[in-house]
Amino acid sequence: MRIVDIIPANELIRLARHYHELAGVPVFVLDSKKDVVAWFPQDARASGLDIRPVHVKEALIGYAAVPSGSGGSAAVIDFIAANLALVAEKAYEMESLAAEVARNYEDLTLLWDVSSKLGPGLDLERICQVLAEEVMEICPSTNVSVMLISEAGGVEGERPFLIPKVSVGEDSNAASTAIFHLDKGLLGYVFEKKEPLTVCDVKSDTRFEGFPYPVGRILIVPLVVEGSITGMVVATDKLDGNEYYSPEIRLLSSVAQECAISIKKALLYDEIRTMLFKTAEAFSFAIDAKDAYTYGHSKRVSRIAVELASELGVEREDLDWLRLAALLHDIGKIGMPDSILNKAGKLDPEAIEKMKDHPVVGARILEHIERYREIAGWIRHHHEHFDGTGYPDGLRGEAIPFSSRVIAVADMFDALTSDRSYRKAMSREDALAVLRSASASARLLDPRILDSLEKISGRL
């Protein structure tokens, strides 16, 4: 491990200049092989040097040096070496953190990519709606309900239960709010056997557990994928008064099988998506928790950004990536000193300049993950201004990524409507007035996105 692998050469030159200004002597930085990699002044000669080793995690990464007999005391060179070691250790910790974040996200990204390749049709509600309508079309019934297995709240060792996802026909309100246990009754029997069941008269079947709506005849078709049940389709009382015949049951079973595969994929997709965003939320809360006044800020910015983009017609898949970027827009603050994040009152100019590093640091953390390189760019530019006066790159207008412009509006709006150590939260109306005024004089924000903010502000 070399010092230039941890601290970039241009940063080492800046540090050498800083040490030179403090000590008044030429300063050199050497790698672990004692080759000079940075120095200041630029016309200094690297001969007859007093050197001190620089270690990170007990590993030698380089040396700090000053010319022998230049007036630099042992205390000065010791200070330079110790300070350089401290800077290198902080940089190494940041790199380690970036690598850890990358490892945590790589597994989730793999799952996300697999689910994305499944293409459209992963809307669970829509799949269940289609299934219910198909069953109703094949066998017009008083009620058709698609019910999904739920483990939530179950006690270990007990069977799960069914929760209706979609219900069509009469008594749909009663059916859609019911919970059906699978430890007994006709539903429990189908859960055990994994085969369709029809009963012509439930009153004569002692297994019937009772439903919260009238039932005479019933057909239950399990949704089975790879030997496990994901749910059931329950049809009750054909409208023509007849029983459910075998050809109908076979046809419905085929339709249910096709939909069961899609439901399983949709459930997996939702699980992966939930896991991804829960992880992102955990990171955002960890960042926000460093400052009591910004706790929950990232989640609020994410919600506002998604509302804004929805208003502007952004597609759902793109909304998901925007939501993720907004949740992580301040991830670069994880490297900011607590003395800056928790400082009471407004920051001094030096602290402000330090805070301006956080979009770049955040982008560097996420760009380690190939799938997130685009949103890393969004995070890097969320403090750019529409007139080109922002940072870090001074981008202007449409050159700023659209998602960065959306996050910028959401970020500033939430900052104004939240308490800070130096002021109380503004009302929505006052915050909008401030943003309008600032944009009118300096055009800090995209006017089109600001117009959308005014339209949706009532529901924020």
LUMMIGU-36534 format. One record per residue (C-alpha): z, x, y; residue number from 1. Coordinates in steps of 0.25 Angstrom, whole numbers, plus 5000, padded with zeros to 4 digits. Last residue first. Example, Ala and Ser with C-alpha at 12.3 -4.5 7.8 and 13.67 -1.06 7.14 Angstrom:
<pts>
> w|u|v|seq
> 5029|5055|4996|2
> 5031|5049|4982|1
</pts>
This chain:
<pts>
> w|u|v|seq
> 5004|4813|5070|460
> 4999|4799|5070|459
> 4997|4797|5085|458
> 4991|4811|5086|457
> 4979|4807|5078|456
> 4969|4804|5090|455
> 4975|4814|5099|454
> 4974|4825|5089|453
> 4959|4821|5086|452
> 4956|4824|5101|451
> 4963|4837|5100|450
> 4954|4840|5088|449
> 4942|4837|5096|448
> 4947|4845|5108|447
> 4949|4858|5100|446
> 4962|4865|5105|445
> 4965|4875|5116|444
> 4955|4870|5126|443
> 4962|4877|5137|442
> 4964|4867|5148|441
> 4961|4854|5141|440
> 4966|4859|5128|439
> 4980|4862|5134|438
> 4980|4848|5140|437
> 4976|4841|5128|436
> 4986|4849|5119|435
> 4997|4846|5129|434
> 4993|4831|5130|433
> 4993|4830|5115|432
> 5007|4836|5114|431
> 5012|4826|5124|430
> 5006|4814|5117|429
> 5012|4819|5103|428
> 5026|4821|5110|427
> 5030|4835|5112|426
> 5040|4842|5104|425
> 5052|4849|5111|424
> 5051|4863|5117|423
> 5055|4878|5115|422
> 5060|4878|5101|421
> 5048|4869|5097|420
> 5048|4854|5093|419
> 5035|4849|5088|418
> 5024|4840|5095|417
> 5018|4852|5102|416
> 5018|4861|5090|415
> 5012|4850|5082|414
> 5000|4848|5092|413
> 4998|4863|5093|412
> 4997|4864|5078|411
> 4988|4852|5076|410
> 4978|4856|5086|409
> 4977|4870|5081|408
> 4976|4865|5066|407
> 4964|4857|5070|406
> 4958|4869|5077|405
> 4960|4878|5065|404
> 4954|4868|5056|403
> 4941|4868|5065|402
> 4940|4883|5064|401
> 4940|4889|5078|400
> 4926|4893|5082|399
> 4924|4878|5086|398
> 4931|4881|5099|397
> 4936|4896|5101|396
> 4942|4907|5093|395
> 4951|4916|5099|394
> 4954|4924|5087|393
> 4969|4923|5085|392
> 4971|4915|5093|391
> 4968|4905|5104|390
> 4960|4906|5117|389
> 4947|4902|5112|388
> 4946|4889|5119|387
> 4948|4881|5106|386
> 4961|4889|5104|385
> 4964|4897|5091|384
> 4978|4895|5085|383
> 4973|4889|5072|382
> 4963|4900|5070|381
> 4970|4908|5059|380
> 4974|4896|5052|379
> 4960|4890|5051|378
> 4955|4904|5046|377
> 4966|4904|5035|376
> 4961|4890|5032|375
> 4947|4896|5028|374
> 4953|4908|5020|373
> 4961|4898|5012|372
> 4953|4898|4999|371
> 4953|4913|4999|370
> 4968|4915|5000|369
> 4971|4928|5008|368
> 4966|4920|5020|367
> 4979|4913|5020|366
> 4989|4924|5024|365
> 4979|4930|5034|364
> 4977|4917|5041|363
> 4992|4915|5043|362
> 4993|4929|5049|361
> 4981|4926|5058|360
> 4987|4912|5063|359
> 5001|4919|5064|358
> 4997|4931|5073|357
> 4998|4922|5086|356
> 5013|4922|5083|355
> 5014|4937|5087|354
> 5007|4935|5100|353
> 5017|4923|5103|352
> 5029|4932|5100|351
> 5024|4943|5109|350
> 5021|4933|5120|349
> 5036|4927|5119|348
> 5037|4914|5111|347
> 5043|4901|5116|346
> 5057|4896|5114|345
> 5066|4900|5102|344
> 5059|4910|5092|343
> 5059|4905|5078|342
> 5044|4909|5075|341
> 5045|4922|5083|340
> 5059|4927|5077|339
> 5054|4922|5064|338
> 5044|4933|5064|337
> 5029|4928|5060|336
> 5024|4930|5046|335
> 5025|4916|5041|334
> 5019|4912|5054|333
> 5005|4915|5048|332
> 5007|4902|5040|331
> 5006|4894|5053|330
> 4993|4887|5049|329
> 4997|4885|5035|328
> 4999|4869|5035|327
> 4987|4868|5044|326
> 4979|4876|5035|325
> 4983|4867|5023|324
> 4980|4855|5031|323
> 4967|4860|5035|322
> 4963|4863|5021|321
> 4967|4849|5016|320
> 4960|4843|5028|319
> 4947|4850|5024|318
> 4948|4843|5010|317
> 4951|4830|5017|316
> 4938|4830|5026|315
> 4940|4833|5041|314
> 4936|4820|5050|313
> 4942|4824|5063|312
> 4954|4814|5062|311
> 4957|4821|5048|310
> 4957|4835|5055|309
> 4967|4830|5065|308
> 4976|4823|5054|307
> 4975|4836|5045|306
> 4979|4845|5057|305
> 4991|4836|5061|304
> 4996|4836|5046|303
> 4994|4851|5045|302
> 5001|4853|5059|301
> 5013|4845|5054|300
> 5014|4853|5041|299
> 5013|4866|5049|298
> 5024|4862|5059|297
> 5034|4857|5049|296
> 5044|4867|5054|295
> 5039|4873|5067|294
> 5052|4872|5075|293
> 5061|4877|5064|292
> 5052|4890|5063|291
> 5052|4898|5050|290
> 5051|4884|5043|289
> 5037|4882|5048|288
> 5032|4894|5040|287
> 5039|4889|5027|286
> 5035|4875|5030|285
> 5020|4880|5031|284
> 5021|4888|5018|283
> 5027|4875|5011|282
> 5017|4867|5017|281
> 5006|4876|5011|280
> 5012|4875|4997|279
> 5013|4860|4998|278
> 4999|4860|5003|277
> 4994|4867|4990|276
> 5003|4860|4981|275
> 4998|4846|4986|274
> 4984|4850|4985|273
> 4986|4855|4971|272
> 4993|4842|4967|271
> 4983|4834|4974|270
> 4971|4841|4967|269
> 4979|4840|4953|268
> 4980|4825|4956|267
> 4966|4823|4960|266
> 4961|4831|4947|265
> 4970|4822|4938|264
> 4965|4810|4946|263
> 4950|4814|4944|262
> 4953|4816|4929|261
> 4960|4803|4928|260
> 4948|4796|4935|259
> 4938|4800|4923|258
> 4949|4796|4913|257
> 4951|4783|4920|256
> 4937|4779|4920|255
> 4936|4782|4906|254
> 4948|4774|4903|253
> 4943|4762|4911|252
> 4930|4762|4902|251
> 4938|4762|4889|250
> 4947|4751|4895|249
> 4936|4743|4899|248
> 4929|4744|4885|247
> 4943|4741|4879|246
> 4945|4728|4886|245
> 4956|4725|4897|244
> 4960|4711|4895|243
> 4953|4699|4902|242
> 4958|4691|4914|241
> 4946|4694|4922|240
> 4954|4701|4933|239
> 4959|4711|4923|238
> 4974|4712|4923|237
> 4980|4725|4925|236
> 4974|4739|4926|235
> 4982|4752|4926|234
> 4976|4765|4927|233
> 4985|4777|4923|232
> 4989|4791|4928|231
> 4988|4806|4926|230
> 4990|4805|4911|229
> 4990|4818|4903|228
> 4980|4822|4891|227
> 4970|4829|4899|226
> 4968|4818|4909|225
> 4973|4804|4906|224
> 4973|4792|4916|223
> 4979|4781|4908|222
> 4973|4768|4907|221
> 4982|4755|4908|220
> 4976|4741|4906|219
> 4985|4729|4909|218
> 4985|4714|4906|217
> 4995|4705|4913|216
> 5001|4712|4925|215
> 5008|4707|4937|214
> 5013|4717|4947|213
> 5024|4727|4947|212
> 5021|4730|4933|211
> 5030|4728|4920|210
> 5033|4737|4909|209
> 5024|4733|4899|208
> 5028|4739|4885|207
> 5032|4725|4880|206
> 5018|4720|4880|205
> 5016|4705|4879|204
> 5018|4704|4894|203
> 5007|4715|4896|202
> 4996|4706|4891|201
> 4983|4712|4888|200
> 4988|4727|4887|199
> 4979|4738|4889|198
> 4982|4753|4887|197
> 4974|4766|4889|196
> 4979|4778|4882|195
> 4988|4790|4887|194
> 4998|4786|4876|193
> 5011|4789|4883|192
> 5006|4785|4897|191
> 5000|4773|4892|190
> 5013|4769|4885|189
> 5021|4772|4898|188
> 5011|4763|4906|187
> 5013|4752|4896|186
> 5028|4752|4897|185
> 5038|4764|4897|184
> 5041|4778|4902|183
> 5029|4778|4911|182
> 5035|4772|4924|181
> 5026|4764|4934|180
> 5028|4765|4949|179
> 5023|4754|4957|178
> 5018|4754|4972|177
> 5003|4753|4968|176
> 5004|4742|4959|175
> 5012|4733|4968|174
> 5002|4735|4979|173
> 4990|4734|4970|172
> 4994|4720|4965|171
> 4980|4716|4964|170
> 4969|4726|4963|169
> 4969|4741|4965|168
> 4980|4751|4963|167
> 4979|4766|4966|166
> 4990|4777|4964|165
> 4999|4769|4955|164
> 5011|4778|4951|163
> 5014|4780|4937|162
> 5027|4787|4931|161
> 5031|4800|4924|160
> 5038|4800|4911|159
> 5052|4805|4911|158
> 5056|4819|4906|157
> 5059|4825|4920|156
> 5062|4813|4929|155
> 5050|4808|4937|154
> 5050|4808|4952|153
> 5036|4812|4953|152
> 5029|4813|4940|151
> 5018|4803|4944|150
> 5007|4798|4935|149
> 4996|4790|4942|148
> 4993|4775|4942|147
> 4979|4769|4945|146
> 4981|4754|4947|145
> 4972|4743|4944|144
> 4976|4728|4947|143
> 4971|4714|4944|142
> 4960|4720|4936|141
> 4944|4722|4936|140
> 4941|4731|4924|139
> 4930|4740|4927|138
> 4931|4739|4943|137
> 4946|4739|4943|136
> 4946|4751|4934|135
> 4936|4758|4944|134
> 4944|4754|4956|133
> 4957|4760|4950|132
> 4949|4773|4947|131
> 4943|4774|4961|130
> 4956|4772|4967|129
> 4963|4782|4958|128
> 4952|4793|4962|127
> 4953|4789|4977|126
> 4968|4791|4977|125
> 4967|4804|4970|124
> 4957|4810|4979|123
> 4951|4821|4971|122
> 4937|4815|4971|121
> 4930|4827|4978|120
> 4929|4841|4972|119
> 4936|4846|4959|118
> 4933|4860|4965|117
> 4945|4857|4976|116
> 4955|4856|4964|115
> 4951|4870|4959|114
> 4951|4875|4973|113
> 4965|4870|4976|112
> 4971|4875|4963|111
> 4966|4889|4966|110
> 4971|4888|4980|109
> 4985|4884|4975|108
> 4985|4897|4966|107
> 4980|4905|4978|106
> 4990|4899|4988|105
> 5002|4906|4982|104
> 4995|4919|4980|103
> 4990|4919|4995|102
> 5003|4915|5000|101
> 5009|4927|4993|100
> 4998|4937|4998|99
> 5000|4932|5012|98
> 5015|4934|5011|97
> 5013|4948|5005|96
> 5004|4952|5017|95
> 5014|4947|5026|94
> 5025|4955|5019|93
> 5016|4967|5020|92
> 5014|4965|5035|91
> 5029|4964|5037|90
> 5032|4976|5029|89
> 5021|4984|5037|88
> 5028|4980|5050|87
> 5041|4984|5045|86
> 5036|4998|5039|85
> 5029|5000|5053|84
> 5043|4998|5059|83
> 5050|5008|5050|82
> 5039|5018|5052|81
> 5039|5017|5067|80
> 5054|5017|5068|79
> 5055|5030|5059|78
> 5044|5036|5068|77
> 5052|5033|5080|76
> 5066|5037|5074|75
> 5060|5051|5069|74
> 5056|5053|5084|73
> 5042|5053|5089|72
> 5041|5064|5099|71
> 5027|5068|5095|70
> 5033|5080|5086|69
> 5027|5075|5074|68
> 5016|5064|5076|67
> 5021|5050|5073|66
> 5019|5043|5059|65
> 5022|5030|5052|64
> 5018|5031|5037|63
> 5012|5022|5026|62
> 5013|5012|5015|61
> 5025|5017|5007|60
> 5030|5006|4998|59
> 5045|5003|4999|58
> 5041|4988|5002|57
> 5034|4993|5014|56
> 5036|5008|5018|55
> 5031|5016|5030|54
> 5034|5031|5029|53
> 5037|5040|5041|52
> 5028|5051|5047|51
> 5029|5062|5057|50
> 5015|5067|5059|49
> 5009|5080|5061|48
> 4995|5076|5064|47
> 4990|5061|5066|46
> 4983|5063|5080|45
> 4985|5052|5090|44
> 4972|5048|5098|43
> 4973|5034|5093|42
> 4987|5032|5099|41
> 4991|5027|5089|40
> 4989|5028|5074|39
> 4984|5020|5062|38
> 4980|5024|5047|37
> 4984|5038|5046|36
> 4984|5043|5032|35
> 4998|5046|5026|34
> 4994|5042|5012|33
> 5004|5030|5014|32
> 4996|5026|5027|31
> 4999|5032|5040|30
> 5003|5026|5054|29
> 5003|5035|5066|28
> 5010|5034|5079|27
> 5008|5042|5091|26
> 5021|5043|5100|25
> 5027|5035|5111|24
> 5036|5028|5102|23
> 5035|5013|5106|22
> 5020|5014|5110|21
> 5017|5022|5098|20
> 5023|5012|5089|19
> 5015|5001|5095|18
> 5002|5009|5094|17
> 5005|5012|5079|16
> 5008|4997|5077|15
> 4994|4994|5083|14
> 4988|5004|5075|13
> 4994|4999|5062|12
> 4989|4985|5066|11
> 4975|4990|5067|10
> 4977|4996|5053|9
> 4981|4983|5047|8
> 4996|4983|5041|7
> 4998|4981|5026|6
> 4986|4988|5020|5
> 4986|4998|5032|4
> 5000|5002|5027|3
> 4996|5006|5013|2
> 5000|5000|5000|1
</pts>
